[in-house]
C-alpha cells in the first residue's frame, strides 16, 4: 500500500474517506482494499458497529468495482495532470 503522509491526508476531500471522522481513506485501489480489512479489524475490536463495518466495506467495494475512472482521475490530479 502506498504511504499517505499527514499533509497528503489533510489535503484529501472528505469524500475520499469511508469511515467516521475522516477514517479509512480510499483515494486509490490499495487504500480501498485496506479499508475493507481495516473495517473488519475495527469492528472486531469494538471500535465501530457491525452496520458501520458493512457500510465501509460496501463503499470500498463500490469504488473497487468502478472501471478505475475514480482512481485514475485522482492519480492524474496528484501528478498535476
MOPAC internal coordinates of N, CA, C and O (Angstrom, degrees):
PM7 1SCF
backbone

  N    0.0000 0     0.00 0     0.00 0    0    0    0
  C    1.4474 1     0.00 0     0.00 0    1    0    0
  C    1.5214 1   107.97 1     0.00 0    2    1    0
  O    1.2310 1   120.93 1   -38.48 1    3    2    1
  N    1.3089 1   115.83 1   141.52 1    3    2    1
  C    1.4584 1   121.79 1   178.26 1    5    3    2
  C    1.5239 1   109.72 1   -69.29 1    6    5    3
  O    1.2310 1   121.11 1   -36.79 1    7    6    5
  N    1.3098 1   115.49 1   143.21 1    7    6    5
  C    1.4599 1   120.01 1   177.61 1    9    7    6
  C    1.5202 1   109.17 1   -74.05 1   10    9    7
  O    1.2310 1   120.71 1   -34.50 1   11   10    9
  N    1.3109 1   116.25 1   145.50 1   11   10    9
  C    1.4484 1   122.49 1   178.84 1   13   11   10
  C    1.5238 1   107.21 1  -123.57 1   14   13   11
  O    1.2310 1   120.77 1   -72.16 1   15   14   13
  N    1.3287 1   116.14 1   107.84 1   15   14   13
  C    1.4560 1   119.82 1  -178.29 1   17   15   14
  C    1.5285 1   109.98 1   -71.21 1   18   17   15
  O    1.2310 1   121.03 1   -16.92 1   19   18   17
  N    1.3101 1   115.64 1   163.08 1   19   18   17
  C    1.4660 1   120.48 1  -179.64 1   21   19   18
  C    1.5194 1   110.93 1   -61.13 1   22   21   19
  O    1.2310 1   119.93 1   139.29 1   23   22   21
  N    1.3134 1   117.74 1   -40.71 1   23   22   21
  C    1.4652 1   119.63 1  -179.72 1   25   23   22
  C    1.5269 1   111.10 1   -69.06 1   26   25   23
  O    1.2310 1   120.17 1   141.88 1   27   26   25
  N    1.3426 1   117.28 1   -38.12 1   27   26   25
  C    1.4636 1   120.08 1   176.61 1   29   27   26
  C    1.5239 1   110.53 1   -64.54 1   30   29   27
  O    1.2310 1   120.89 1   139.10 1   31   30   29
  N    1.3305 1   115.89 1   -40.90 1   31   30   29
  C    1.4680 1   120.67 1  -179.95 1   33   31   30
  C    1.5210 1   110.94 1   -62.97 1   34   33   31
  O    1.2310 1   120.63 1   137.40 1   35   34   33
  N    1.3363 1   116.41 1   -42.60 1   35   34   33
  C    1.4613 1   120.62 1  -179.93 1   37   35   34
  C    1.5231 1   111.77 1   -65.26 1   38   37   35
  O    1.2310 1   120.45 1   151.11 1   39   38   37
  N    1.3236 1   116.74 1   -28.89 1   39   38   37
  C    1.4638 1   119.71 1  -177.52 1   41   39   38
  C    1.5285 1   113.22 1   -83.10 1   42   41   39
  O    1.2310 1   120.04 1   170.08 1   43   42   41
  N    1.3311 1   117.53 1    -9.92 1   43   42   41
  C    1.4650 1   120.52 1   179.40 1   45   43   42
  C    1.5300 1   110.38 1   -71.18 1   46   45   43
  O    1.2310 1   120.38 1   -36.85 1   47   46   45
  N    1.3263 1   116.88 1   143.15 1   47   46   45
  C    1.4691 1   118.76 1   175.49 1   49   47   46
  C    1.5311 1   110.36 1   -70.89 1   50   49   47
  O    1.2310 1   120.42 1   -24.88 1   51   50   49
  N    1.3038 1   116.80 1   155.12 1   51   50   49
  C    1.4623 1   121.63 1  -178.94 1   53   51   50
  C    1.5234 1   111.75 1   -57.75 1   54   53   51
  O    1.2310 1   120.12 1   151.90 1   55   54   53
  N    1.3168 1   117.37 1   -28.10 1   55   54   53
  C    1.4669 1   120.87 1  -179.07 1   57   55   54
  C    1.5254 1   112.91 1   -68.19 1   58   57   55
  O    1.2310 1   119.77 1   165.32 1   59   58   57
  N    1.3316 1   118.05 1   -14.68 1   59   58   57
  C    1.4650 1   121.16 1   177.69 1   61   59   58
  C    1.5245 1   112.65 1   -84.05 1   62   61   59
  O    1.2310 1   119.71 1   176.28 1   63   62   61
  N    1.3240 1   118.16 1    -3.72 1   63   62   61
  C    1.4599 1   122.34 1  -179.94 1   65   63   62
  C    1.5220 1   109.49 1  -105.38 1   66   65   63
  O    1.2310 1   120.40 1   -41.81 1   67   66   65
  N    1.3114 1   116.85 1   138.19 1   67   66   65
  C    1.4552 1   121.49 1  -176.50 1   69   67   66
  C    1.5173 1   113.40 1   -98.97 1   70   69   67
  O    1.2310 1   119.67 1   158.40 1   71   70   69
  N    1.3102 1   118.24 1   -21.60 1   71   70   69
  C    1.4568 1   121.56 1  -176.13 1   73   71   70
  C    1.5139 1   113.12 1  -108.43 1   74   73   71
  O    1.2310 1   121.01 1    -1.17 1   75   74   73
  N    1.3197 1   115.67 1   178.83 1   75   74   73
  C    1.4615 1   120.32 1   179.84 1   77   75   74
  C    1.5256 1   111.54 1   -70.21 1   78   77   75
  O    1.2310 1   121.02 1   -29.23 1   79   78   77
  N    1.3126 1   115.65 1   150.77 1   79   78   77
  C    1.4744 1   121.89 1   175.82 1   81   79   78
  C    1.5317 1   113.03 1    56.70 1   82   81   79
  O    1.2310 1   120.93 1  -137.09 1   83   82   81
  N    1.3351 1   115.83 1    42.91 1   83   82   81
  C    1.4683 1   122.25 1   177.25 1   85   83   82
  C    1.5325 1   112.27 1    58.25 1   86   85   83
  O    1.2310 1   121.02 1  -137.66 1   87   86   85
  N    1.3319 1   115.65 1    42.34 1   87   86   85
  C    1.4624 1   120.77 1   175.29 1   89   87   86
  C    1.5256 1   109.26 1  -101.28 1   90   89   87
  O    1.2310 1   120.61 1   -18.36 1   91   90   89
  N    1.2902 1   116.44 1   161.64 1   91   90   89
  C    1.4574 1   124.48 1   179.16 1   93   91   90
  C    1.5350 1   112.61 1    57.10 1   94   93   91
  O    1.2310 1   120.62 1  -114.10 1   95   94   93
  N    1.3430 1   116.41 1    65.90 1   95   94   93
  C    1.4621 1   118.14 1   175.99 1   97   95   94
  C    1.5240 1   109.83 1   -64.27 1   98   97   95
  O    1.2310 1   120.55 1   -38.26 1   99   98   97
  N    1.3148 1   116.55 1   141.74 1   99   98   97
  C    1.4626 1   120.51 1  -178.43 1  101   99   98
  C    1.5253 1   109.69 1  -143.23 1  102  101   99
  O    1.2310 1   120.64 1  -123.44 1  103  102  101
  N    1.3141 1   116.39 1    56.56 1  103  102  101
  C    1.4528 1   120.23 1  -178.36 1  105  103  102
  C    1.5224 1   112.31 1   -85.97 1  106  105  103
  O    1.2310 1   119.94 1   174.94 1  107  106  105
  N    1.3269 1   117.72 1    -5.06 1  107  106  105
  C    1.4692 1   121.06 1   175.06 1  109  107  106
  C    1.5298 1   108.66 1  -148.23 1  110  109  107
  O    1.2310 1   120.89 1    -5.05 1  111  110  109
  N    1.3250 1   115.91 1   174.95 1  111  110  109
  C    1.4741 1   119.65 1  -174.70 1  113  111  110
  C    1.5226 1   113.06 1   -63.75 1  114  113  111
  O    1.2310 1   119.87 1   138.87 1  115  114  113
  N    1.3170 1   117.85 1   -41.13 1  115  114  113
  C    1.4646 1   118.20 1  -177.75 1  117  115  114
  C    1.5269 1   111.49 1   -65.85 1  118  117  115
  O    1.2310 1   120.29 1   143.32 1  119  118  117
  N    1.3321 1   117.04 1   -36.68 1  119  118  117
  C    1.4606 1   119.36 1   177.60 1  121  119  118
  C    1.5224 1   111.46 1   -72.37 1  122  121  119
  O    1.2310 1   119.94 1   146.53 1  123  122  121
  N    1.3201 1   117.72 1   -33.47 1  123  122  121
  C    1.4632 1   120.02 1   176.69 1  125  123  122
  C    1.5287 1   110.21 1   -64.95 1  126  125  123
  O    1.2310 1   120.32 1   138.53 1  127  126  125
  N    1.3194 1   116.99 1   -41.47 1  127  126  125
  C    1.4687 1   120.75 1   177.09 1  129  127  126
  C    1.5266 1   110.41 1   -64.08 1  130  129  127
  O    1.2310 1   120.66 1   139.44 1  131  130  129
  N    1.3215 1   116.34 1   -40.56 1  131  130  129
  C    1.4665 1   120.19 1   179.02 1  133  131  130
  C    1.5260 1   110.83 1   -66.11 1  134  133  131
  O    1.2310 1   120.05 1   147.76 1  135  134  133
  N    1.3187 1   117.50 1   -32.24 1  135  134  133
  C    1.4680 1   120.73 1   178.86 1  137  135  134
  C    1.5259 1   110.88 1   -64.16 1  138  137  135
  O    1.2310 1   120.42 1   144.38 1  139  138  137
  N    1.3145 1   116.81 1   -35.62 1  139  138  137
  C    1.4642 1   120.41 1   178.84 1  141  139  138
  C    1.5258 1   110.50 1   -63.00 1  142  141  139
  O    1.2310 1   120.50 1   129.66 1  143  142  141
  N    1.3250 1   116.64 1   -50.34 1  143  142  141
  C    1.4696 1   118.87 1  -179.69 1  145  143  142
  C    1.5243 1   111.23 1   -71.28 1  146  145  143
  O    1.2310 1   120.31 1   145.80 1  147  146  145
  N    1.3200 1   117.01 1   -34.20 1  147  146  145
  C    1.4614 1   119.95 1   178.68 1  149  147  146
  C    1.5168 1   112.20 1   -66.01 1  150  149  147
  O    1.2310 1   120.60 1   143.59 1  151  150  149
  N    1.3194 1   116.45 1   -36.41 1  151  150  149
  C    1.4668 1   119.89 1   178.13 1  153  151  150
  C    1.5236 1   110.55 1   -64.38 1  154  153  151
  O    1.2310 1   120.63 1   139.87 1  155  154  153
  N    1.3339 1   116.40 1   -40.13 1  155  154  153
  C    1.4595 1   120.49 1   177.63 1  157  155  154
  C    1.5262 1   110.37 1   -61.75 1  158  157  155
  O    1.2310 1   120.47 1   132.30 1  159  158  157
  N    1.3254 1   116.71 1   -47.70 1  159  158  157
  C    1.4696 1   120.64 1   179.52 1  161  159  158
  C    1.5234 1   111.43 1   -61.03 1  162  161  159
  O    1.2310 1   120.75 1   136.84 1  163  162  161
  N    1.3290 1   116.18 1   -43.16 1  163  162  161
  C    1.4661 1   120.01 1  -178.81 1  165  163  162
  C    1.5186 1   112.05 1   -65.18 1  166  165  163
  O    1.2310 1   120.50 1   141.75 1  167  166  165
  N    1.3393 1   116.65 1   -38.25 1  167  166  165
  C    1.4676 1   119.31 1   178.30 1  169  167  166
  C    1.5201 1   110.37 1   -67.99 1  170  169  167
  O    1.2310 1   120.12 1   137.40 1  171  170  169
  N    1.3291 1   117.38 1   -42.60 1  171  170  169
  C    1.4690 1   120.51 1   179.48 1  173  171  170
  C    1.5251 1   111.34 1   -64.30 1  174  173  171
  O    1.2310 1   120.37 1   148.89 1  175  174  173
  N    1.3274 1   116.89 1   -31.11 1  175  174  173
  C    1.4654 1   120.89 1   178.95 1  177  175  174
  C    1.5227 1   112.15 1   -81.53 1  178  177  175
  O    1.2310 1   120.58 1   172.04 1  179  178  177
  N    1.3313 1   116.49 1    -7.96 1  179  178  177
  C    1.4576 1   120.32 1   179.45 1  181  179  178
  C    1.5167 1   114.13 1    85.45 1  182  181  179
  O    1.2310 1   120.19 1  -166.70 1  183  182  181
  N    1.3298 1   117.24 1    13.30 1  183  182  181
  C    1.4628 1   120.42 1  -178.26 1  185  183  182
  C    1.5276 1   113.31 1   -83.66 1  186  185  183
  O    1.2310 1   120.26 1   155.36 1  187  186  185
  N    1.3204 1   117.12 1   -24.64 1  187  186  185
  C    1.4670 1   121.60 1   176.47 1  189  187  186
  C    1.5242 1   108.51 1  -135.81 1  190  189  187
  O    1.2310 1   120.90 1   -20.63 1  191  190  189
  N    1.2980 1   115.88 1   159.37 1  191  190  189
  C    1.4658 1   120.74 1  -179.90 1  193  191  190
  C    1.5262 1   110.67 1   -78.92 1  194  193  191
  O    1.2310 1   120.44 1   -19.78 1  195  194  193
  N    1.3244 1   116.76 1   160.22 1  195  194  193
  C    1.4716 1   118.93 1   175.43 1  197  195  194
  C    1.5285 1   112.66 1   -58.26 1  198  197  195
  O    1.2310 1   120.20 1   144.68 1  199  198  197
  N    1.3213 1   117.23 1   -35.32 1  199  198  197
  C    1.4700 1   119.31 1   179.56 1  201  199  198
  C    1.5277 1   110.99 1   -68.82 1  202  201  199
  O    1.2310 1   119.90 1   142.29 1  203  202  201
  N    1.3297 1   117.80 1   -37.71 1  203  202  201
  C    1.4670 1   120.81 1   177.46 1  205  203  202
  C    1.5317 1   109.85 1   -67.89 1  206  205  203
  O    1.2310 1   120.35 1   142.22 1  207  206  205
  N    1.3273 1   116.94 1   -37.78 1  207  206  205
  C    1.4636 1   120.98 1   175.82 1  209  207  206
  C    1.5271 1   109.94 1   -58.39 1  210  209  207
  O    1.2310 1   120.65 1   131.86 1  211  210  209
  N    1.3205 1   116.36 1   -48.14 1  211  210  209
  C    1.4649 1   121.05 1  -179.35 1  213  211  210
  C    1.5251 1   111.03 1   -62.81 1  214  213  211
  O    1.2310 1   120.41 1   140.97 1  215  214  213
  N    1.3193 1   116.83 1   -39.03 1  215  214  213
  C    1.4673 1   121.64 1   179.11 1  217  215  214
  C    1.5310 1   111.05 1   -63.83 1  218  217  215
  O    1.2310 1   120.36 1   134.68 1  219  218  217
  N    1.3323 1   116.92 1   -45.32 1  219  218  217
  C    1.4653 1   121.83 1   179.88 1  221  219  218
  C    1.5245 1   110.21 1   -63.32 1  222  221  219
  O    1.2310 1   120.87 1   134.16 1  223  222  221
  N    1.3349 1   115.93 1   -45.84 1  223  222  221
  C    1.4618 1   120.01 1  -179.68 1  225  223  222
  C    1.5255 1   111.60 1   -63.00 1  226  225  223
  O    1.2310 1   120.40 1   138.16 1  227  226  225
  N    1.3177 1   116.84 1   -41.84 1  227  226  225
  C    1.4645 1   120.12 1  -179.63 1  229  227  226
  C    1.5264 1   111.05 1   -63.13 1  230  229  227
  O    1.2310 1   120.61 1   136.68 1  231  230  229
  N    1.3190 1   116.45 1   -43.32 1  231  230  229
  C    1.4601 1   119.59 1   179.60 1  233  231  230
  C    1.5293 1   111.32 1   -67.17 1  234  233  231
  O    1.2310 1   120.21 1   139.83 1  235  234  233
  N    1.3353 1   117.21 1   -40.17 1  235  234  233
  C    1.4670 1   120.26 1   177.68 1  237  235  234
  C    1.5232 1   110.53 1   -63.53 1  238  237  235
  O    1.2310 1   120.56 1   137.48 1  239  238  237
  N    1.3219 1   116.54 1   -42.52 1  239  238  237
  C    1.4731 1   119.93 1   178.91 1  241  239  238
  C    1.5241 1   110.96 1   -66.53 1  242  241  239
  O    1.2310 1   120.58 1   144.49 1  243  242  241
  N    1.3256 1   116.50 1   -35.51 1  243  242  241
  C    1.4600 1   120.21 1   176.70 1  245  243  242
  C    1.5311 1   109.80 1   -61.98 1  246  245  243
  O    1.2310 1   120.87 1   135.57 1  247  246  245
  N    1.3180 1   115.94 1   -44.43 1  247  246  245
  C    1.4609 1   119.60 1   178.82 1  249  247  246
  C    1.5242 1   111.04 1   -65.17 1  250  249  247
  O    1.2310 1   120.27 1   140.53 1  251  250  249
  N    1.3148 1   117.10 1   -39.47 1  251  250  249
  C    1.4622 1   120.46 1   179.60 1  253  251  250
  C    1.5238 1   111.62 1   -69.10 1  254  253  251
  O    1.2310 1   120.38 1   149.60 1  255  254  253
  N    1.3193 1   116.89 1   -30.40 1  255  254  253
  C    1.4524 1   120.94 1  -178.45 1  257  255  254
  C    1.5111 1   114.11 1   -75.16 1  258  257  255
  O    1.2310 1   120.14 1   163.98 1  259  258  257
  N    1.3182 1   117.34 1   -16.02 1  259  258  257
  C    1.4573 1   120.33 1   178.45 1  261  259  258
  C    1.5187 1   109.30 1   -67.19 1  262  261  259
  O    1.2310 1   120.46 1   -18.80 1  263  262  261
  N    1.2798 1   116.73 1   161.20 1  263  262  261
  C    1.4594 1   122.16 1  -176.63 1  265  263  262
  C    1.5184 1   112.81 1   -71.15 1  266  265  263
  O    1.2310 1   120.29 1  -177.91 1  267  266  265
  N    1.2938 1   117.06 1     2.09 1  267  266  265
  C    1.4546 1   120.13 1  -179.66 1  269  267  266
  C    1.5099 1   112.33 1   104.56 1  270  269  267
  O    1.2310 1   120.21 1   174.82 1  271  270  269
  N    1.3404 1   117.21 1    -5.18 1  271  270  269
  C    1.4549 1   119.74 1  -176.10 1  273  271  270
  C    1.5240 1   111.46 1   -62.51 1  274  273  271
  O    1.2310 1   119.77 1   141.47 1  275  274  273
  N    1.3176 1   118.04 1   -38.53 1  275  274  273
  C    1.4550 1   120.61 1   179.36 1  277  275  274
  C    1.5190 1   110.37 1   -63.56 1  278  277  275
  O    1.2310 1   120.53 1   133.36 1  279  278  277
  N    1.3177 1   116.60 1   -46.64 1  279  278  277
  C    1.4503 1   120.36 1  -177.58 1  281  279  278
  C    1.5210 1   111.47 1   -74.34 1  282  281  279
  O    1.2310 1   119.75 1   144.05 1  283  282  281
  N    1.3253 1   118.09 1   -35.95 1  283  282  281
  C    1.4546 1   121.29 1   179.17 1  285  283  282
  C    1.5183 1   110.87 1   -62.89 1  286  285  283
  O    1.2310 1   120.52 1   137.32 1  287  286  285
  N    1.3281 1   116.60 1   -42.68 1  287  286  285
  C    1.4574 1   120.70 1   179.73 1  289  287  286
  C    1.5188 1   110.72 1   -63.53 1  290  289  287
  O    1.2310 1   120.38 1   138.43 1  291  290  289
  N    1.3292 1   116.89 1   -41.57 1  291  290  289
  C    1.4594 1   120.68 1   179.15 1  293  291  290
  C    1.5196 1   110.78 1   -65.48 1  294  293  291
  O    1.2310 1   120.50 1   138.57 1  295  294  293
  N    1.3339 1   116.65 1   -41.43 1  295  294  293
  C    1.4606 1   120.64 1   179.56 1  297  295  294
  C    1.5261 1   110.38 1   -65.01 1  298  297  295
  O    1.2310 1   120.27 1   137.42 1  299  298  297
  N    1.3206 1   117.09 1   -42.58 1  299  298  297
  C    1.4656 1   121.08 1   178.56 1  301  299  298
  C    1.5190 1   110.57 1   -62.12 1  302  301  299
  O    1.2310 1   120.66 1   140.03 1  303  302  301
  N    1.3318 1   116.34 1   -39.97 1  303  302  301
  C    1.4652 1   120.66 1   179.95 1  305  303  302
  C    1.5201 1   109.94 1   -63.82 1  306  305  303
  O    1.2310 1   120.25 1   137.57 1  307  306  305
  N    1.3657 1   117.14 1   -42.43 1  307  306  305
  C    1.4487 1   120.59 1   179.74 1  309  307  306
  C    1.5175 1   111.64 1   -64.42 1  310  309  307
  O    1.2310 1   120.70 1   148.39 1  311  310  309
  N    1.3262 1   116.27 1   -31.61 1  311  310  309
  C    1.4717 1   121.12 1  -178.70 1  313  311  310
  C    1.5108 1   112.02 1   -85.89 1  314  313  311
  O    1.2310 1   120.50 1  -179.82 1  315  314  313
  N    1.3293 1   116.65 1     0.18 1  315  314  313
  C    1.4521 1   120.23 1   178.41 1  317  315  314
  C    1.5122 1   113.52 1    85.72 1  318  317  315
  O    1.2310 1   120.27 1  -163.66 1  319  318  317
  N    1.3503 1   117.08 1    16.34 1  319  318  317
  C    1.4658 1   120.29 1  -177.20 1  321  319  318
  C    1.4720 1   115.31 1  -100.41 1  322  321  319
  O    1.2310 1   120.10 1   180.00 1  323  322  321

